[in-house]
């Protein structure tokens, strides 16, 4: 989607126009918390172009936010394994979903890779990846490391809501140990 918009192309084919429309519809539905609609639009985009990673990333995010973690994990995994695109967004998504599913070690591995990429190229995503990393560390009961990840996230983006959510999970986990 970003690539098509960035090129400011006027010579799109009908199929490319429909693909862009589906991806934009998925994005708009997602930001409006209409996740089922986002899933449907992203699925249409995938049907139009099964090699377009943006469809899988958008649908994966909609699945994730609607707590369909297995389906989300599958979309992120498809981007990484089948499309052979180890993007930070796909690694963060797969790792975050693995953490939600209680599979800490693969989650930590993916999130460490996502964080490395973000530190080099995508610093605006880093705080969010650190939050998910903290979640995986909490699942693994590595609470001191989780606190460090959340401290770094706070330093980068002190008002991001996910930071407070994961800090609460860390607090609950520390009371259970």
Helices and strands as residue ranges (DSSP letters): H 2-7, H 14-31, H 35-48, H 53-65, H 69-77, I 78-82, H 88-100, H 104-121, H 123-139, H 143-156, H 161-176
